[in-house]
Amino acid sequence: MNPKELVCREFVELVSDYLEDALSPADKARFEKHLRECDGCERYLDQMRITIESVGSLSVEKMQPETMDEFLHAFRDWHSES
Ligand SMILES: [Zn+2]
């Protein structure tokens, strides 16, 4: 498995905790480091923020499987272009 993709998967798993400010300082630092290095995940986080604002609550976990799937597809496409 591509290690970069593994990290992105982890990022996706941590997004809801990050938005709830529930990450440990160490995880938060890793999360934000990845965020700076990965355009795909930065865009994903923006999308999650917008979604949460429009829904008005943190129902991230319910919508996550589909969104995550779309994201990972988008990420693979984005990668194969570069
Ligand atoms: Zn990423």
PDB file of the backbone (N, CA, C, O) and the ligand in Angstrom, with CONECT records:
HET     ZN  A 101       1
ATOM      1  N   MET A   1       0.839  -1.218   0.000  1.00  0.00           N
ATOM      2  CA  MET A   1       0.000   0.000   0.000  1.00  0.00           C
ATOM      3  C   MET A   1       0.864   1.255   0.000  1.00  0.00           C
ATOM      4  O   MET A   1       1.895   1.316   0.670  1.00  0.00           O
ATOM      5  N   ASN A   2       0.447   2.206  -0.728  1.00  0.00           N
ATOM      6  CA  ASN A   2       1.133   3.499  -0.786  1.00  0.00           C
ATOM      7  C   ASN A   2       1.085   4.197   0.588  1.00  0.00           C
ATOM      8  O   ASN A   2       0.002   4.487   1.095  1.00  0.00           O
ATOM      9  N   PRO A   3       2.239   4.461   1.180  1.00  0.00           N
ATOM     10  CA  PRO A   3       2.252   5.060   2.536  1.00  0.00           C
ATOM     11  C   PRO A   3       1.569   6.422   2.585  1.00  0.00           C
ATOM     12  O   PRO A   3       0.980   6.790   3.602  1.00  0.00           O
ATOM     13  N   LYS A   4       1.647   7.158   1.502  1.00  0.00           N
ATOM     14  CA  LYS A   4       0.990   8.466   1.437  1.00  0.00           C
ATOM     15  C   LYS A   4      -0.518   8.309   1.590  1.00  0.00           C
ATOM     16  O   LYS A   4      -1.176   9.083   2.284  1.00  0.00           O
ATOM     17  N   GLU A   5      -1.046   7.285   0.921  1.00  0.00           N
ATOM     18  CA  GLU A   5      -2.487   7.063   0.980  1.00  0.00           C
ATOM     19  C   GLU A   5      -2.902   6.649   2.392  1.00  0.00           C
ATOM     20  O   GLU A   5      -3.966   7.041   2.871  1.00  0.00           O
ATOM     21  N   LEU A   6      -2.064   5.862   3.049  1.00  0.00           N
ATOM     22  CA  LEU A   6      -2.353   5.450   4.413  1.00  0.00           C
ATOM     23  C   LEU A   6      -2.476   6.673   5.319  1.00  0.00           C
ATOM     24  O   LEU A   6      -3.374   6.756   6.157  1.00  0.00           O
ATOM     25  N   VAL A   7      -1.567   7.604   5.135  1.00  0.00           N
ATOM     26  CA  VAL A   7      -1.606   8.816   5.940  1.00  0.00           C
ATOM     27  C   VAL A   7      -2.877   9.613   5.639  1.00  0.00           C
ATOM     28  O   VAL A   7      -3.484  10.176   6.549  1.00  0.00           O
ATOM     29  N   CYS A   8      -3.273   9.661   4.388  1.00  0.00           N
ATOM     30  CA  CYS A   8      -4.491  10.374   4.021  1.00  0.00           C
ATOM     31  C   CYS A   8      -5.720   9.690   4.626  1.00  0.00           C
ATOM     32  O   CYS A   8      -6.655  10.357   5.071  1.00  0.00           O
ATOM     33  N   ARG A   9      -5.709   8.378   4.639  1.00  0.00           N
ATOM     34  CA  ARG A   9      -6.801   7.646   5.287  1.00  0.00           C
ATOM     35  C   ARG A   9      -6.898   8.028   6.763  1.00  0.00           C
ATOM     36  O   ARG A   9      -7.981   8.255   7.303  1.00  0.00           O
ATOM     37  N   GLU A  10      -5.752   8.087   7.379  1.00  0.00           N
ATOM     38  CA  GLU A  10      -5.698   8.442   8.791  1.00  0.00           C
ATOM     39  C   GLU A  10      -6.229   9.863   8.991  1.00  0.00           C
ATOM     40  O   GLU A  10      -6.971  10.143   9.932  1.00  0.00           O
ATOM     41  N   PHE A  11      -5.834  10.733   8.094  1.00  0.00           N
ATOM     42  CA  PHE A  11      -6.296  12.113   8.123  1.00  0.00           C
ATOM     43  C   PHE A  11      -7.822  12.162   8.101  1.00  0.00           C
ATOM     44  O   PHE A  11      -8.446  12.868   8.893  1.00  0.00           O
ATOM     45  N   VAL A  12      -8.406  11.402   7.183  1.00  0.00           N
ATOM     46  CA  VAL A  12      -9.865  11.368   7.044  1.00  0.00           C
ATOM     47  C   VAL A  12     -10.517  10.875   8.335  1.00  0.00           C
ATOM     48  O   VAL A  12     -11.565  11.371   8.750  1.00  0.00           O
ATOM     49  N   GLU A  13      -9.874   9.889   8.956  1.00  0.00           N
ATOM     50  CA  GLU A  13     -10.419   9.352  10.206  1.00  0.00           C
ATOM     51  C   GLU A  13     -10.348  10.377  11.346  1.00  0.00           C
ATOM     52  O   GLU A  13     -11.172  10.364  12.261  1.00  0.00           O
ATOM     53  N   LEU A  14      -9.357  11.255  11.272  1.00  0.00           N
ATOM     54  CA  LEU A  14      -9.152  12.207  12.361  1.00  0.00           C
ATOM     55  C   LEU A  14      -9.918  13.515  12.180  1.00  0.00           C
ATOM     56  O   LEU A  14      -9.989  14.328  13.101  1.00  0.00           O
ATOM     57  N   VAL A  15     -10.493  13.716  10.985  1.00  0.00           N
ATOM     58  CA  VAL A  15     -11.112  15.009  10.674  1.00  0.00           C
ATOM     59  C   VAL A  15     -12.190  15.404  11.687  1.00  0.00           C
ATOM     60  O   VAL A  15     -12.206  16.539  12.165  1.00  0.00           O
ATOM     61  N   SER A  16     -13.085  14.477  12.013  1.00  0.00           N
ATOM     62  CA  SER A  16     -14.190  14.854  12.908  1.00  0.00           C
ATOM     63  C   SER A  16     -13.669  15.200  14.304  1.00  0.00           C
ATOM     64  O   SER A  16     -14.166  16.126  14.945  1.00  0.00           O
ATOM     65  N   ASP A  17     -12.663  14.450  14.771  1.00  0.00           N
ATOM     66  CA  ASP A  17     -12.065  14.770  16.069  1.00  0.00           C
ATOM     67  C   ASP A  17     -11.359  16.131  16.027  1.00  0.00           C
ATOM     68  O   ASP A  17     -11.412  16.906  16.982  1.00  0.00           O
ATOM     69  N   TYR A  18     -10.704  16.396  14.908  1.00  0.00           N
ATOM     70  CA  TYR A  18     -10.023  17.681  14.757  1.00  0.00           C
ATOM     71  C   TYR A  18     -11.024  18.829  14.835  1.00  0.00           C
ATOM     72  O   TYR A  18     -10.788  19.822  15.523  1.00  0.00           O
ATOM     73  N   LEU A  19     -12.137  18.689  14.128  1.00  0.00           N
ATOM     74  CA  LEU A  19     -13.142  19.747  14.097  1.00  0.00           C
ATOM     75  C   LEU A  19     -13.839  19.904  15.449  1.00  0.00           C
ATOM     76  O   LEU A  19     -14.371  20.969  15.760  1.00  0.00           O
ATOM     77  N   GLU A  20     -13.831  18.847  16.239  1.00  0.00           N
ATOM     78  CA  GLU A  20     -14.388  18.923  17.597  1.00  0.00           C
ATOM     79  C   GLU A  20     -13.325  19.335  18.611  1.00  0.00           C
ATOM     80  O   GLU A  20     -13.594  19.458  19.806  1.00  0.00           O
ATOM     81  N   ASP A  21     -12.115  19.545  18.106  1.00  0.00           N
ATOM     82  CA  ASP A  21     -10.979  19.884  18.952  1.00  0.00           C
ATOM     83  C   ASP A  21     -10.731  18.784  20.001  1.00  0.00           C
ATOM     84  O   ASP A  21     -10.440  19.062  21.164  1.00  0.00           O
ATOM     85  N   ALA A  22     -10.855  17.551  19.555  1.00  0.00           N
ATOM     86  CA  ALA A  22     -10.742  16.401  20.457  1.00  0.00           C
ATOM     87  C   ALA A  22      -9.432  15.630  20.282  1.00  0.00           C
ATOM     88  O   ALA A  22      -9.226  14.595  20.915  1.00  0.00           O
ATOM     89  N   LEU A  23      -8.559  16.138  19.428  1.00  0.00           N
ATOM     90  CA  LEU A  23      -7.291  15.438  19.214  1.00  0.00           C
ATOM     91  C   LEU A  23      -6.297  15.761  20.319  1.00  0.00           C
ATOM     92  O   LEU A  23      -6.325  16.842  20.906  1.00  0.00           O
ATOM     93  N   SER A  24      -5.416  14.797  20.591  1.00  0.00           N
ATOM     94  CA  SER A  24      -4.309  15.069  21.502  1.00  0.00           C
ATOM     95  C   SER A  24      -3.353  16.042  20.797  1.00  0.00           C
ATOM     96  O   SER A  24      -3.334  16.103  19.568  1.00  0.00           O
ATOM     97  N   PRO A  25      -2.572  16.792  21.558  1.00  0.00           N
ATOM     98  CA  PRO A  25      -1.632  17.748  20.934  1.00  0.00           C
ATOM     99  C   PRO A  25      -0.726  17.081  19.894  1.00  0.00           C
ATOM    100  O   PRO A  25      -0.437  17.680  18.858  1.00  0.00           O
ATOM    101  N   ALA A  26      -0.278  15.861  20.154  1.00  0.00           N
ATOM    102  CA  ALA A  26       0.608  15.165  19.208  1.00  0.00           C
ATOM    103  C   ALA A  26      -0.127  14.844  17.907  1.00  0.00           C
ATOM    104  O   ALA A  26       0.404  15.053  16.816  1.00  0.00           O
ATOM    105  N   ASP A  27      -1.355  14.335  18.035  1.00  0.00           N
ATOM    106  CA  ASP A  27      -2.129  14.014  16.837  1.00  0.00           C
ATOM    107  C   ASP A  27      -2.487  15.283  16.070  1.00  0.00           C
ATOM    108  O   ASP A  27      -2.476  15.300  14.839  1.00  0.00           O
ATOM    109  N   LYS A  28      -2.799  16.331  16.802  1.00  0.00           N
ATOM    110  CA  LYS A  28      -3.156  17.594  16.162  1.00  0.00           C
ATOM    111  C   LYS A  28      -1.980  18.132  15.353  1.00  0.00           C
ATOM    112  O   LYS A  28      -2.159  18.641  14.247  1.00  0.00           O
ATOM    113  N   ALA A  29      -0.775  18.014  15.913  1.00  0.00           N
ATOM    114  CA  ALA A  29       0.421  18.472  15.215  1.00  0.00           C
ATOM    115  C   ALA A  29       0.641  17.664  13.936  1.00  0.00           C
ATOM    116  O   ALA A  29       0.964  18.224  12.889  1.00  0.00           O
ATOM    117  N   ARG A  30       0.462  16.330  14.030  1.00  0.00           N
ATOM    118  CA  ARG A  30       0.621  15.493  12.838  1.00  0.00           C
ATOM    119  C   ARG A  30      -0.433  15.821  11.797  1.00  0.00           C
ATOM    120  O   ARG A  30      -0.159  15.874  10.598  1.00  0.00           O
ATOM    121  N   PHE A  31      -1.650  16.039  12.289  1.00  0.00           N
ATOM    122  CA  PHE A  31      -2.770  16.371  11.416  1.00  0.00           C
ATOM    123  C   PHE A  31      -2.481  17.662  10.642  1.00  0.00           C
ATOM    124  O   PHE A  31      -2.659  17.735   9.426  1.00  0.00           O
ATOM    125  N   GLU A  32      -2.030  18.674  11.385  1.00  0.00           N
ATOM    126  CA  GLU A  32      -1.796  19.977  10.744  1.00  0.00           C
ATOM    127  C   GLU A  32      -0.571  19.941   9.825  1.00  0.00           C
ATOM    128  O   GLU A  32      -0.511  20.662   8.830  1.00  0.00           O
ATOM    129  N   LYS A  33       0.384  19.110  10.163  1.00  0.00           N
ATOM    130  CA  LYS A  33       1.546  18.941   9.286  1.00  0.00           C
ATOM    131  C   LYS A  33       1.103  18.342   7.956  1.00  0.00           C
ATOM    132  O   LYS A  33       1.489  18.813   6.886  1.00  0.00           O
ATOM    133  N   HIS A  34       0.291  17.300   8.043  1.00  0.00           N
ATOM    134  CA  HIS A  34      -0.205  16.668   6.825  1.00  0.00           C
ATOM    135  C   HIS A  34      -1.053  17.652   6.020  1.00  0.00           C
ATOM    136  O   HIS A  34      -1.000  17.682   4.791  1.00  0.00           O
ATOM    137  N   LEU A  35      -1.817  18.438   6.726  1.00  0.00           N
ATOM    138  CA  LEU A  35      -2.681  19.427   6.082  1.00  0.00           C
ATOM    139  C   LEU A  35      -1.865  20.406   5.229  1.00  0.00           C
ATOM    140  O   LEU A  35      -2.274  20.778   4.130  1.00  0.00           O
ATOM    141  N   ARG A  36      -0.732  20.804   5.743  1.00  0.00           N
ATOM    142  CA  ARG A  36       0.119  21.740   5.000  1.00  0.00           C
ATOM    143  C   ARG A  36       0.747  21.086   3.775  1.00  0.00           C
ATOM    144  O   ARG A  36       1.040  21.755   2.785  1.00  0.00           O
ATOM    145  N   GLU A  37       0.951  19.771   3.852  1.00  0.00           N
ATOM    146  CA  GLU A  37       1.693  19.083   2.798  1.00  0.00           C
ATOM    147  C   GLU A  37       0.794  18.468   1.730  1.00  0.00           C
ATOM    148  O   GLU A  37       1.266  18.064   0.668  1.00  0.00           O
ATOM    149  N   CYS A  38      -0.483  18.402   2.017  1.00  0.00           N
ATOM    150  CA  CYS A  38      -1.365  17.632   1.135  1.00  0.00           C
ATOM    151  C   CYS A  38      -2.557  18.480   0.689  1.00  0.00           C
ATOM    152  O   CYS A  38      -3.461  18.757   1.477  1.00  0.00           O
ATOM    153  N   ASP A  39      -2.547  18.888  -0.577  1.00  0.00           N
ATOM    154  CA  ASP A  39      -3.643  19.701  -1.116  1.00  0.00           C
ATOM    155  C   ASP A  39      -4.972  18.954  -1.082  1.00  0.00           C
ATOM    156  O   ASP A  39      -6.016  19.548  -0.814  1.00  0.00           O
ATOM    157  N   GLY A  40      -4.932  17.670  -1.351  1.00  0.00           N
ATOM    158  CA  GLY A  40      -6.165  16.879  -1.364  1.00  0.00           C
ATOM    159  C   GLY A  40      -6.863  16.922  -0.020  1.00  0.00           C
ATOM    160  O   GLY A  40      -8.077  17.110   0.050  1.00  0.00           O
ATOM    161  N   CYS A  41      -6.094  16.748   1.052  1.00  0.00           N
ATOM    162  CA  CYS A  41      -6.676  16.732   2.392  1.00  0.00           C
ATOM    163  C   CYS A  41      -7.092  18.132   2.836  1.00  0.00           C
ATOM    164  O   CYS A  41      -8.063  18.292   3.575  1.00  0.00           O
ATOM    165  N   GLU A  42      -6.367  19.125   2.389  1.00  0.00           N
ATOM    166  CA  GLU A  42      -6.756  20.495   2.706  1.00  0.00           C
ATOM    167  C   GLU A  42      -8.138  20.787   2.129  1.00  0.00           C
ATOM    168  O   GLU A  42      -8.992  21.388   2.780  1.00  0.00           O
ATOM    169  N   ARG A  43      -8.330  20.344   0.894  1.00  0.00           N
ATOM    170  CA  ARG A  43      -9.624  20.539   0.244  1.00  0.00           C
ATOM    171  C   ARG A  43     -10.715  19.737   0.954  1.00  0.00           C
ATOM    172  O   ARG A  43     -11.843  20.201   1.116  1.00  0.00           O
ATOM    173  N   TYR A  44     -10.356  18.538   1.369  1.00  0.00           N
ATOM    174  CA  TYR A  44     -11.308  17.690   2.075  1.00  0.00           C
ATOM    175  C   TYR A  44     -11.758  18.342   3.379  1.00  0.00           C
ATOM    176  O   TYR A  44     -12.944  18.336   3.710  1.00  0.00           O
ATOM    177  N   LEU A  45     -10.805  18.901   4.112  1.00  0.00           N
ATOM    178  CA  LEU A  45     -11.141  19.568   5.372  1.00  0.00           C
ATOM    179  C   LEU A  45     -12.064  20.761   5.119  1.00  0.00           C
ATOM    180  O   LEU A  45     -13.025  20.977   5.858  1.00  0.00           O
ATOM    181  N   ASP A  46     -11.766  21.536   4.067  1.00  0.00           N
ATOM    182  CA  ASP A  46     -12.640  22.661   3.704  1.00  0.00           C
ATOM    183  C   ASP A  46     -14.058  22.174   3.431  1.00  0.00           C
ATOM    184  O   ASP A  46     -15.035  22.770   3.885  1.00  0.00           O
ATOM    185  N   GLN A  47     -14.149  21.079   2.680  1.00  0.00           N
ATOM    186  CA  GLN A  47     -15.469  20.527   2.360  1.00  0.00           C
ATOM    187  C   GLN A  47     -16.218  20.118   3.624  1.00  0.00           C
ATOM    188  O   GLN A  47     -17.416  20.370   3.756  1.00  0.00           O
ATOM    189  N   MET A  48     -15.511  19.492   4.538  1.00  0.00           N
ATOM    190  CA  MET A  48     -16.133  19.049   5.784  1.00  0.00           C
ATOM    191  C   MET A  48     -16.638  20.246   6.581  1.00  0.00           C
ATOM    192  O   MET A  48     -17.734  20.216   7.141  1.00  0.00           O
ATOM    193  N   ARG A  49     -15.823  21.303   6.624  1.00  0.00           N
ATOM    194  CA  ARG A  49     -16.229  22.522   7.340  1.00  0.00           C
ATOM    195  C   ARG A  49     -17.512  23.093   6.749  1.00  0.00           C
ATOM    196  O   ARG A  49     -18.449  23.436   7.470  1.00  0.00           O
ATOM    197  N   ILE A  50     -17.532  23.187   5.424  1.00  0.00           N
ATOM    198  CA  ILE A  50     -18.703  23.740   4.725  1.00  0.00           C
ATOM    199  C   ILE A  50     -19.927  22.870   4.982  1.00  0.00           C
ATOM    200  O   ILE A  50     -21.020  23.374   5.239  1.00  0.00           O
ATOM    201  N   THR A  51     -19.729  21.558   4.911  1.00  0.00           N
ATOM    202  CA  THR A  51     -20.831  20.622   5.153  1.00  0.00           C
ATOM    203  C   THR A  51     -21.383  20.797   6.553  1.00  0.00           C
ATOM    204  O   THR A  51     -22.598  20.861   6.741  1.00  0.00           O
ATOM    205  N   ILE A  52     -20.498  20.875   7.538  1.00  0.00           N
ATOM    206  CA  ILE A  52     -20.928  21.014   8.928  1.00  0.00           C
ATOM    207  C   ILE A  52     -21.668  22.338   9.124  1.00  0.00           C
ATOM    208  O   ILE A  52     -22.681  22.392   9.822  1.00  0.00           O
ATOM    209  N   GLU A  53     -21.157  23.406   8.504  1.00  0.00           N
ATOM    210  CA  GLU A  53     -21.828  24.699   8.628  1.00  0.00           C
ATOM    211  C   GLU A  53     -23.227  24.655   8.030  1.00  0.00           C
ATOM    212  O   GLU A  53     -24.169  25.214   8.592  1.00  0.00           O
ATOM    213  N   SER A  54     -23.358  23.988   6.887  1.00  0.00           N
ATOM    214  CA  SER A  54     -24.662  23.966   6.221  1.00  0.00           C
ATOM    215  C   SER A  54     -25.640  23.045   6.965  1.00  0.00           C
ATOM    216  O   SER A  54     -26.846  23.288   6.976  1.00  0.00           O
ATOM    217  N   VAL A  55     -25.113  22.002   7.575  1.00  0.00           N
ATOM    218  CA  VAL A  55     -25.990  21.102   8.344  1.00  0.00           C
ATOM    219  C   VAL A  55     -26.282  21.695   9.725  1.00  0.00           C
ATOM    220  O   VAL A  55     -27.335  21.447  10.312  1.00  0.00           O
ATOM    221  N   GLY A  56     -25.337  22.474  10.225  1.00  0.00           N
ATOM    222  CA  GLY A  56     -25.531  23.147  11.499  1.00  0.00           C
ATOM    223  C   GLY A  56     -25.131  22.323  12.700  1.00  0.00           C
ATOM    224  O   GLY A  56     -25.282  22.768  13.838  1.00  0.00           O
ATOM    225  N   SER A  57     -24.626  21.134  12.464  1.00  0.00           N
ATOM    226  CA  SER A  57     -24.150  20.314  13.568  1.00  0.00           C
ATOM    227  C   SER A  57     -23.102  19.335  13.062  1.00  0.00           C
ATOM    228  O   SER A  57     -22.858  19.227  11.860  1.00  0.00           O
ATOM    229  N   LEU A  58     -22.507  18.646  13.973  1.00  0.00           N
ATOM    230  CA  LEU A  58     -21.409  17.753  13.619  1.00  0.00           C
ATOM    231  C   LEU A  58     -21.934  16.342  13.371  1.00  0.00           C
ATOM    232  O   LEU A  58     -21.788  15.448  14.205  1.00  0.00           O
ATOM    233  N   SER A  59     -22.545  16.171  12.208  1.00  0.00           N
ATOM    234  CA  SER A  59     -23.014  14.827  11.858  1.00  0.00           C
ATOM    235  C   SER A  59     -22.054  14.194  10.871  1.00  0.00           C
ATOM    236  O   SER A  59     -22.450  13.443   9.979  1.00  0.00           O
ATOM    237  N   VAL A  60     -20.792  14.512  11.051  1.00  0.00           N
ATOM    238  CA  VAL A  60     -19.747  14.046  10.138  1.00  0.00           C
ATOM    239  C   VAL A  60     -19.731  12.529  10.032  1.00  0.00           C
ATOM    240  O   VAL A  60     -19.608  11.978   8.939  1.00  0.00           O
ATOM    241  N   GLU A  61     -19.856  11.861  11.161  1.00  0.00           N
ATOM    242  CA  GLU A  61     -19.647  10.428  11.148  1.00  0.00           C
ATOM    243  C   GLU A  61     -20.673   9.687  10.305  1.00  0.00           C
ATOM    244  O   GLU A  61     -20.357   8.683   9.665  1.00  0.00           O
ATOM    245  N   LYS A  62     -21.911  10.191  10.308  1.00  0.00           N
ATOM    246  CA  LYS A  62     -22.942   9.539   9.501  1.00  0.00           C
ATOM    247  C   LYS A  62     -22.667   9.657   8.017  1.00  0.00           C
ATOM    248  O   LYS A  62     -22.905   8.713   7.263  1.00  0.00           O
ATOM    249  N   MET A  63     -22.167  10.808   7.587  1.00  0.00           N
ATOM    250  CA  MET A  63     -21.968  11.005   6.151  1.00  0.00           C
ATOM    251  C   MET A  63     -20.568  10.612   5.709  1.00  0.00           C
ATOM    252  O   MET A  63     -20.235  10.697   4.527  1.00  0.00           O
ATOM    253  N   GLN A  64     -19.765  10.188   6.645  1.00  0.00           N
ATOM    254  CA  GLN A  64     -18.368   9.963   6.322  1.00  0.00           C
ATOM    255  C   GLN A  64     -18.090   8.845   5.301  1.00  0.00           C
ATOM    256  O   GLN A  64     -17.292   9.059   4.388  1.00  0.00           O
ATOM    257  N   PRO A  65     -18.711   7.676   5.417  1.00  0.00           N
ATOM    258  CA  PRO A  65     -18.305   6.604   4.495  1.00  0.00           C
ATOM    259  C   PRO A  65     -18.369   7.004   3.032  1.00  0.00           C
ATOM    260  O   PRO A  65     -17.416   6.782   2.285  1.00  0.00           O
ATOM    261  N   GLU A  66     -19.475   7.585   2.619  1.00  0.00           N
ATOM    262  CA  GLU A  66     -19.617   7.985   1.228  1.00  0.00           C
ATOM    263  C   GLU A  66     -18.628   9.094   0.864  1.00  0.00           C
ATOM    264  O   GLU A  66     -17.963   9.048  -0.171  1.00  0.00           O
ATOM    265  N   THR A  67     -18.554  10.083   1.742  1.00  0.00           N
ATOM    266  CA  THR A  67     -17.664  11.205   1.496  1.00  0.00           C
ATOM    267  C   THR A  67     -16.217  10.726   1.430  1.00  0.00           C
ATOM    268  O   THR A  67     -15.435  11.172   0.591  1.00  0.00           O
ATOM    269  N   MET A  68     -15.885   9.816   2.324  1.00  0.00           N
ATOM    270  CA  MET A  68     -14.525   9.306   2.373  1.00  0.00           C
ATOM    271  C   MET A  68     -14.196   8.573   1.083  1.00  0.00           C
ATOM    272  O   MET A  68     -13.100   8.706   0.538  1.00  0.00           O
ATOM    273  N   ASP A  69     -15.151   7.805   0.606  1.00  0.00           N
ATOM    274  CA  ASP A  69     -14.954   7.061  -0.621  1.00  0.00           C
ATOM    275  C   ASP A  69     -14.711   8.001  -1.788  1.00  0.00           C
ATOM    276  O   ASP A  69     -13.784   7.804  -2.573  1.00  0.00           O
ATOM    277  N   GLU A  70     -15.542   9.019  -1.897  1.00  0.00           N
ATOM    278  CA  GLU A  70     -15.384  10.015  -2.956  1.00  0.00           C
ATOM    279  C   GLU A  70     -14.031  10.691  -2.853  1.00  0.00           C
ATOM    280  O   GLU A  70     -13.337  10.904  -3.847  1.00  0.00           O
ATOM    281  N   PHE A  71     -13.684  11.017  -1.637  1.00  0.00           N
ATOM    282  CA  PHE A  71     -12.416  11.696  -1.408  1.00  0.00           C
ATOM    283  C   PHE A  71     -11.243  10.833  -1.843  1.00  0.00           C
ATOM    284  O   PHE A  71     -10.332  11.312  -2.519  1.00  0.00           O
ATOM    285  N   LEU A  72     -11.263   9.585  -1.465  1.00  0.00           N
ATOM    286  CA  LEU A  72     -10.137   8.714  -1.790  1.00  0.00           C
ATOM    287  C   LEU A  72     -10.035   8.479  -3.291  1.00  0.00           C
ATOM    288  O   LEU A  72      -8.934   8.339  -3.823  1.00  0.00           O
ATOM    289  N   HIS A  73     -11.164   8.435  -3.972  1.00  0.00           N
ATOM    290  CA  HIS A  73     -11.145   8.356  -5.429  1.00  0.00           C
ATOM    291  C   HIS A  73     -10.550   9.622  -6.019  1.00  0.00           C
ATOM    292  O   HIS A  73      -9.692   9.575  -6.900  1.00  0.00           O
ATOM    293  N   ALA A  74     -11.019  10.750  -5.518  1.00  0.00           N
ATOM    294  CA  ALA A  74     -10.525  12.036  -6.006  1.00  0.00           C
ATOM    295  C   ALA A  74      -9.026  12.135  -5.766  1.00  0.00           C
ATOM    296  O   ALA A  74      -8.277  12.633  -6.608  1.00  0.00           O
ATOM    297  N   PHE A  75      -8.611  11.661  -4.622  1.00  0.00           N
ATOM    298  CA  PHE A  75      -7.197  11.749  -4.283  1.00  0.00           C
ATOM    299  C   PHE A  75      -6.364  10.893  -5.234  1.00  0.00           C
ATOM    300  O   PHE A  75      -5.304  11.323  -5.688  1.00  0.00           O
ATOM    301  N   ARG A  76      -6.836   9.690  -5.536  1.00  0.00           N
ATOM    302  CA  ARG A  76      -6.098   8.803  -6.434  1.00  0.00           C
ATOM    303  C   ARG A  76      -6.002   9.436  -7.820  1.00  0.00           C
ATOM    304  O   ARG A  76      -4.949   9.388  -8.456  1.00  0.00           O
ATOM    305  N   ASP A  77      -7.103  10.030  -8.288  1.00  0.00           N
ATOM    306  CA  ASP A  77      -7.083  10.683  -9.608  1.00  0.00           C
ATOM    307  C   ASP A  77      -6.087  11.823  -9.609  1.00  0.00           C
ATOM    308  O   ASP A  77      -5.293  11.992 -10.535  1.00  0.00           O
ATOM    309  N   TRP A  78      -6.155  12.594  -8.545  1.00  0.00           N
ATOM    310  CA  TRP A  78      -5.293  13.760  -8.427  1.00  0.00           C
ATOM    311  C   TRP A  78      -3.833  13.336  -8.460  1.00  0.00           C
ATOM    312  O   TRP A  78      -2.984  14.016  -9.037  1.00  0.00           O
ATOM    313  N   HIS A  79      -3.556  12.195  -7.828  1.00  0.00           N
ATOM    314  CA  HIS A  79      -2.185  11.703  -7.759  1.00  0.00           C
ATOM    315  C   HIS A  79      -1.702  11.161  -9.091  1.00  0.00           C
ATOM    316  O   HIS A  79      -0.549  11.370  -9.471  1.00  0.00           O
ATOM    317  N   SER A  80      -2.579  10.465  -9.801  1.00  0.00           N
ATOM    318  CA  SER A  80      -2.150   9.829 -11.041  1.00  0.00           C
ATOM    319  C   SER A  80      -1.905  10.882 -12.125  1.00  0.00           C
ATOM    320  O   SER A  80      -1.213  10.615 -13.107  1.00  0.00           O
ATOM    321  N   GLU A  81      -2.470  12.072 -11.945  1.00  0.00           N
ATOM    322  CA  GLU A  81      -2.222  13.157 -12.901  1.00  0.00           C
ATOM    323  C   GLU A  81      -0.821  13.731 -12.746  1.00  0.00           C
ATOM    324  O   GLU A  81      -0.205  14.176 -13.714  1.00  0.00           O
ATOM    325  N   SER A  82      -0.335  13.714 -11.524  1.00  0.00           N
ATOM    326  CA  SER A  82       0.947  14.396 -11.278  1.00  0.00           C
ATOM    327  C   SER A  82       2.140  13.459 -11.482  1.00  0.00           C
ATOM    328  O   SER A  82       3.286  13.875 -11.315  1.00  0.00           O
TER     329      SER A  82
HETATM  330 ZN    ZN A 101      -3.528  13.767   2.510  1.00  0.00          ZN2+
END
